[in-house]
């Protein structure tokens, strides 16, 4: 539910910066910008992960294993 993470910064701005009054349109634009900022890197990571999985299944890359705990 990406709307909730987008609402958090908007709520923080209205509480942390007194005197800042955002109308409904400005608040919506701020939430869209916040959501884009959060979702874009996540989608890029997912795309890269899927590409790596495809390369591993084709035998063109080695699987990545987490470092061993001692």
Backbone torsions as a table, in degrees:
resi	resn	phi	psi	omega
1	UNK	NA	87.3	-174.6
2	UNK	-72.4	-10.7	-179.5
3	UNK	-68.3	-38.1	-179.4
4	UNK	-63.6	-49.1	176.7
5	UNK	-61.1	-29.0	178.3
6	UNK	-73.0	-29.1	-179.1
7	UNK	-76.9	-25.7	-177.1
8	UNK	-61.5	-52.1	178.5
9	UNK	-62.9	-35.3	179.0
10	UNK	-64.2	-42.0	176.5
11	UNK	-65.9	-37.8	179.0
12	UNK	-63.8	-42.7	-179.5
13	UNK	-61.4	-43.7	-178.0
14	UNK	-68.1	-28.5	179.5
15	UNK	-88.7	-37.4	-173.5
16	UNK	-82.2	-25.0	-177.8
17	UNK	-114.8	90.4	-180.0
18	UNK	-63.6	144.1	-179.5
19	UNK	92.4	-10.1	176.7
20	UNK	-87.9	114.6	179.1
21	UNK	-115.0	115.8	179.5
22	UNK	-104.8	126.1	174.9
23	UNK	-77.6	177.6	-174.2
24	UNK	-61.1	-39.3	179.6
25	UNK	-66.5	-42.2	178.8
26	UNK	-67.0	-39.6	178.9
27	UNK	-64.0	-42.2	178.1
28	UNK	-63.4	-43.6	178.7
29	UNK	-62.9	-40.2	179.0
30	UNK	-64.9	-40.7	179.0
31	UNK	-66.1	-39.3	178.6
32	UNK	-65.0	-42.7	178.2
33	UNK	-63.9	-41.3	178.5
34	UNK	-63.8	-43.5	-178.9
35	UNK	-64.6	-40.7	178.5
36	UNK	-62.9	-40.2	179.7
37	UNK	-63.4	-34.6	-178.1
38	UNK	-83.4	-41.6	-172.1
39	UNK	-78.6	-36.1	-175.9
40	UNK	-58.1	-49.3	178.5
41	UNK	-65.0	-33.7	178.9
42	UNK	-65.8	-41.4	178.1
43	UNK	-67.4	-36.7	177.1
44	UNK	-64.0	-43.4	178.3
45	UNK	-61.2	-44.3	-179.5
46	UNK	-62.1	-42.8	178.7
47	UNK	-61.5	-46.0	179.2
48	UNK	-63.9	-39.4	179.5
49	UNK	-64.2	-43.2	178.9
50	UNK	-64.8	-38.7	177.4
51	UNK	-63.5	-42.0	178.4
52	UNK	-62.7	-44.5	178.9
53	UNK	-60.4	-39.2	178.6
54	UNK	-65.6	-42.7	178.9
55	UNK	-64.4	-38.1	177.5
56	UNK	-64.6	-44.1	-178.8
57	UNK	-67.2	-27.5	176.5
58	UNK	-83.6	-5.9	-179.8
59	UNK	80.1	15.7	-178.5
60	UNK	-100.0	1.3	177.8
61	UNK	-150.0	154.0	177.9
62	UNK	-88.2	144.6	176.1
63	UNK	-64.3	145.5	177.9
64	UNK	-92.4	125.8	-180.0
65	UNK	-113.5	142.6	177.3
66	UNK	-66.9	152.6	178.6
67	UNK	-61.9	145.8	-179.1
68	UNK	-73.7	136.0	175.8
69	UNK	-79.4	140.5	177.7
70	UNK	-103.8	NA	NA
